Amino acid sequence: MQKIDVRAFSIALGTVCAIGMLFIGLASTLGWGMIIVDTISSFYIGFAPTFWGSIIGAIWGFIDGALGGAIFALIYNKLAK
């Protein structure tokens, strides 16, 4: 079995999560998905249905996705041996 490049996978997953958070935040400025933003903002400090809140959410999403991706890749590589 091939191993996953931990760095590349964590950057890729962090980017996908950041784009998702940015999209959710910007969509909420139009009134869509306010419940999702309220829920996520309870643990992503600064995430709000505004432009700057969306940017902050994207930063949090990147950090969270990158850490989750790194943990996933490390566990996968350990089990793939």
VENFENLIN-V979304 format. One record per run of one state. SS is the DSSP state (A for helix, B for strand, O for the rest). FROM is the first residue (numbers start at 1). LEN is the number of residues. If there is no record, write none. Layout:
SS;FROM;LEN / SS;FROM;LEN
This chain:
O;1;5 / A;6;23 / O;29;5 / A;34;7 / O;41;10 / A;51;29 / O;80;2
